[in-house]
Amino acid sequence: MRTKAAVLHEFNTPLVVEEVELQAPKANEVSVEMVSSGVCHSDLHIVQGHIPVNLPIICGHEGAGIVTAVGPGPSPVQVGDRVVLSWVSPCGNCNYCATGNPALCMTAIGPSYEGQLHDGTSRFTAPDGTTISHHLMLSTYSREVTVPASAAIPVPDDVPLEPLAVIGCAVSTGVGAVVNTGNVQLGDSVAVIGCGGIGLNAIQGARLRGAGKIIGVDIAEHKLEAARRFGATHTVNASEVETAETLIAMTGGLGVDLAVEAIGHPETVATAVRSLRRGGTAVQVGIAPYGTEVSVDMTLLLDERKLLGCYYGSLRPAFDIPRYVELYRAGRLLVDELVTAEIDQEDINGALHQFELGEGIRSLVRYS
């Protein structure tokens, strides 16, 4: 079938909305008609060439839609199911999946980074037959997609589907960085450095987990205001004070129990470590250009301060995403509030430019 998609042909050039060919699903795959797609800062990193991918590629890794076709064999979803898409599609059989760490699935990571599905091929081609890469096995900037069945997480019929797209990345990554990776405890002090889409969800993850002092850190006042709406009890404008010293002072000279770095800059990663109490944990979830190095004073580590990487919020897609949907349905998880603009598919380039300007939180592409 033919569908319309936003294709990146060269780095540092606009995406081109054009018709492409999409193949039907094979075994353990499903086709989904997209209802909505979030526009994530990680997509801008791809456009700018900071993350190596095979071009041409259809970006987008945050979406919700309706299953329109199911490949041969058993499937966890059926035609007509409403689904949120996960950009990790675990195989369920490798060592990581078997030990409860499906976000690190070894079977998925290779073809995913190559722009392929699990079998090592793409379902997208240009009209002239040129292969087009998938982005993280999803490519939600296409109106229709074919994805692994394990990437399609069914959601109840009585929940508005459009805003659920952002659960597929922003919510799952941010909340998971605090709850799963950071394992924040009741009453802990938490600092979140960078209050964009991921950072705001880290803040509300801390709120949901019962953290005590929750401190949002940013240089933009509108993001600090958003941090307070999402659950920050305190905020720090990093353009006005030295962040680590301020966080230590705000915690009685001890430092925070957990610091989440949601920017992807080596200096803010080092700041997160410096802000910790003895035995505290820093979680680095921000995306940086490949090859970026971080310098940390090793004497800080002698006091058992820890720096942890975070991949997709240490998510267990089939388990965590339905729980996030239930929290949203109960009014305890802010999702609609993440969306600061609703756009058409043709406006994706403008939404990516908003990230460069530091404006907004999440743009939502509506296909219906």
Disulfide bonds with the S-S distance in Angstrom:
none
